[in-house]
Amino acid sequence: MLKIDNEKNHNIRALERGFDIIEAFSLDDSELTLTEISTKTSLSLATIHRFIQTMLVRGYIEQDPISSKYKLSKQFVRLGGIVVRGLDLVQTAMPYLQELSNKTSQNCNLSVYDQGKVLCLINIESFKSFFMGIKVGQSLPVYGGALSKVILAHLPTDLISTLISEDLPSFTPQTISHRELLIRELEKIRYQGYAESRGELTIGEAAIAAPIYDYSNEVVAGISLSGPDHHYVEENQIVFRNLLLQTATLISSQLGAVNMRPVGSE
């Protein structure tokens, strides 16, 4: 019995050491020498060398042929993909958006980019029934309104250039359809970390939107609050914006995002 317990404890300790080595790597220290790993883990060089050799054989660690430093391999991307497939964006976001709608009495939406347009996946209508909200399954122009703009602002640069290669049709007098003005608007959104709109798609409607990040810290969706324009006086606007950004951070964290870009930074 004692022998079995000793073997079990040895195996657990070996597993812990393996994880210690893996967790020594970070965004700031993506490549490490054996000595650096030893310093970070307090493990002996002999122990680290033994574990590293096993990880190299299994394909979880790679060695740079020039610097001889070690780094995590794409095996972790594959494993991460398995986890991500188990995360349902709608299921994850729904309770947070329901709570946000309850707190603000505004419509809440979540949309994603889809083939040149923005597709609505969640629509929670306020009990006040504005009947101005986006419906689930509805596609909207990629440049009209806060929710579309916050998604457009975080698309790859070359795709943005393709989508707004020229001036675009206006839906109301408030639509930002001039290419140069729209480019400046997108720069502003990326800097401040959220988008705002008033009457860009529907006269009398206002909205605020924020990006949602995933485990790779890429923007995968946007969420918004929307309602009658007269609800968005300055005092309410600040409250709505803060609650929206808090909700976006919570959802992003549930999707595995870390070290998200602070609001107001390039």
C-alpha positions in Angstrom: 0.0 0.0 0.0 2.8 2.3 0.9 4.5 1.6 -2.4 1.4 2.4 -4.4 1.0 5.7 -2.5 4.6 6.6 -3.2 4.2 5.9 -6.9 1.0 8.0 -7.0 2.7 10.9 -5.2 5.6 10.6 -7.6 3.4 10.7 -10.6 1.5 13.7 -9.3 4.7 15.6 -8.6 6.0 14.8 -12.1 2.8 16.2 -13.6 3.1 19.3 -11.5 6.7 19.8 -12.7 5.5 19.5 -16.3 2.9 22.2 -15.7 5.4 24.4 -13.9 7.6 24.3 -17.0 4.8 25.0 -19.4 3.5 27.9 -17.3 7.0 29.5 -17.2 6.3 30.7 -20.7 4.3 33.9 -21.2 3.5 36.6 -23.7 6.5 38.5 -22.4 8.8 35.4 -22.2 7.7 33.3 -25.1 11.2 31.9 -25.6 13.4 30.7 -22.7 16.7 28.9 -22.1 17.0 26.0 -19.7 18.6 28.3 -17.2 15.7 30.8 -17.5 13.2 28.1 -17.0 15.1 26.9 -13.9 15.1 30.4 -12.5 11.3 30.7 -13.0 10.4 27.2 -11.7 13.1 26.6 -9.1 13.7 23.2 -10.7 17.1 21.8 -11.3 18.6 22.0 -14.8 18.8 18.2 -14.9 15.1 17.9 -14.2 14.1 20.5 -16.7 16.3 18.9 -19.4 14.6 15.6 -18.8 11.1 17.1 -19.1 12.0 19.3 -22.0 13.3 16.3 -24.0 10.0 14.5 -23.5 8.0 17.5 -24.5 10.2 17.9 -27.6 9.4 14.3 -28.6 5.7 14.8 -28.0 5.7 18.0 -30.0 4.7 20.4 -27.3 8.0 22.3 -27.1 10.1 23.6 -30.0 13.8 24.7 -30.0 14.9 27.6 -32.1 17.8 26.4 -34.3 19.5 29.8 -34.0 19.1 31.0 -30.4 18.7 27.4 -29.0 15.9 28.8 -26.8 12.7 26.8 -26.2 9.2 27.8 -26.9 5.7 26.3 -26.8 4.6 24.7 -30.0 1.4 24.9 -32.1 0.1 21.9 -30.3 -1.3 24.3 -27.7 -3.2 26.1 -30.4 -4.8 22.8 -31.4 -5.7 22.0 -27.8 -7.0 25.6 -27.4 -9.2 25.2 -30.4 -10.9 22.2 -28.8 -11.7 24.3 -25.8 -12.9 27.2 -27.9 -15.3 25.0 -29.9 -16.9 24.1 -26.6 -17.6 27.8 -25.9 -20.8 29.0 -27.4 -20.8 32.8 -27.9 -24.5 33.2 -27.6 -24.9 30.9 -24.6 -22.0 32.6 -22.9 -23.2 36.2 -23.6 -26.9 35.8 -23.1 -27.1 36.0 -19.3 -24.8 39.0 -19.2 -26.8 40.9 -21.8 -30.1 40.0 -20.1 -28.7 41.5 -16.9 -27.5 44.6 -18.7 -30.9 45.1 -20.3 -32.6 44.7 -16.9 -30.2 47.4 -15.4 -30.6 49.9 -18.2 -34.1 49.2 -19.6 -32.5 49.4 -23.1 -32.4 47.0 -26.0 -29.3 44.8 -26.0 -27.8 43.1 -29.0 -24.9 41.0 -30.0 -23.7 40.8 -33.6 -20.8 39.4 -35.6 -19.2 40.1 -38.9 -20.6 38.0 -41.8 -19.6 38.3 -45.4 -19.6 42.1 -45.7 -22.4 42.7 -43.3 -23.1 42.5 -39.6 -25.3 39.6 -38.4 -27.4 39.8 -35.2 -27.2 36.8 -33.0 -28.9 38.1 -29.8 -31.7 40.6 -29.4 -33.1 41.4 -26.0 -35.9 44.0 -26.1 -36.5 46.2 -23.2 -39.8 45.9 -21.3 -40.5 49.4 -22.7 -40.8 47.8 -26.2 -39.1 50.4 -28.3 -39.6 48.3 -31.5 -36.6 49.9 -33.0 -34.1 47.1 -32.2 -32.3 44.7 -34.5 -33.8 41.3 -34.8 -32.0 37.9 -34.5 -30.9 36.8 -38.0 -31.1 40.3 -39.4 -28.1 41.6 -41.4 -27.2 45.2 -41.3 -24.7 47.4 -43.2 -21.2 47.1 -41.8 -20.9 50.9 -41.4 -24.3 52.0 -40.1 -24.9 52.4 -36.4 -22.7 51.9 -33.3 -22.8 48.1 -33.3 -21.8 47.8 -36.9 -19.1 50.4 -36.6 -17.4 48.8 -33.5 -17.2 45.5 -35.5 -15.9 47.2 -38.6 -13.3 49.1 -36.7 -11.6 45.9 -35.5 -11.6 44.0 -38.8 -8.2 43.5 -40.6 -7.0 46.7 -42.3 -7.1 45.2 -45.8 -10.7 44.1 -45.4 -11.7 47.5 -44.1 -10.2 49.1 -47.2 -12.1 46.7 -49.4 -15.4 47.3 -47.6 -15.1 51.1 -47.7 -13.1 51.6 -50.9 -15.5 54.5 -51.8 -18.3 56.6 -50.4 -21.3 54.6 -49.3 -25.1 55.0 -49.4 -26.7 57.0 -46.5 -29.7 55.7 -44.6 -30.4 59.0 -42.8 -28.8 62.4 -42.8 -26.8 61.2 -39.8 -25.2 58.2 -41.5 -21.4 58.5 -41.8 -21.1 57.4 -45.4 -18.2 59.6 -46.6 -15.1 57.3 -46.8 -12.6 59.7 -45.2 -15.0 60.6 -42.4 -15.8 57.0 -41.8 -12.0 56.1 -41.6 -11.5 58.8 -39.0 -14.6 57.5 -37.1 -13.1 54.0 -37.0 -9.8 55.3 -35.7 -11.6 57.1 -32.9 -13.5 53.9 -32.0 -10.3 51.9 -31.8 -8.7 54.6 -29.6 -11.6 55.0 -27.2 -12.7 51.4 -27.1 -16.4 51.9 -27.9 -18.7 53.3 -30.6 -21.7 55.7 -30.4 -24.4 56.6 -32.9 -27.5 58.8 -33.1 -30.0 58.3 -35.9 -27.5 56.7 -38.3 -29.9 53.9 -39.3 -33.2 55.0 -37.7 -34.1 58.6 -36.9 -34.7 58.9 -33.1 -32.6 56.0 -32.1 -29.3 56.2 -30.2 -26.8 53.4 -29.4 -23.5 52.6 -27.7 -21.5 49.5 -28.7 -18.3 47.7 -27.4 -16.1 44.9 -28.8 -16.0 41.3 -27.5 -12.7 39.6 -27.5 -11.9 35.8 -27.5 -9.1 33.7 -26.2 -6.7 35.0 -28.9 -7.5 38.6 -27.9 -9.1 39.1 -31.3 -12.5 40.9 -31.6 -15.1 38.3 -32.5 -18.3 40.2 -31.9 -19.8 43.4 -30.7 -22.5 44.2 -28.1 -24.7 47.3 -27.9 -27.3 49.2 -25.9 -29.9 51.1 -27.9 -33.1 53.0 -27.4 -34.9 56.3 -28.0 -32.5 59.2 -28.5 -33.9 61.2 -25.6 -32.8 58.5 -23.2 -29.2 59.2 -24.1 -28.6 62.5 -22.4 -25.1 63.0 -21.1 -25.7 61.6 -17.6 -27.4 58.4 -18.8 -24.9 58.1 -21.6 -22.0 57.8 -19.1 -23.9 55.2 -17.0 -24.9 53.2 -20.0 -21.3 53.3 -21.4 -19.7 52.1 -18.1 -22.2 49.3 -17.7 -21.7 48.2 -21.3 -17.9 48.2 -21.1 -18.1 46.2 -17.8 -20.4 43.7 -19.5 -18.1 43.4 -22.6 -15.1 42.7 -20.3 -17.0 40.0 -18.4 -18.1 38.2 -21.6 -14.7 38.5 -23.1 -13.1 37.0 -20.0 -15.6 34.1 -20.2 -14.3 33.5 -23.8 -10.8 33.3 -22.5 -9.6 36.9 -23.3 -6.7 38.2 -21.2 -4.7 41.5 -21.2 -7.4 43.2 -23.3 -6.4 46.6 -24.7 -7.2 49.3 -22.2 -9.8 51.9 -23.3 -8.1 55.0 -24.7 -4.9 53.3 -25.9 -3.6 52.6 -29.3 
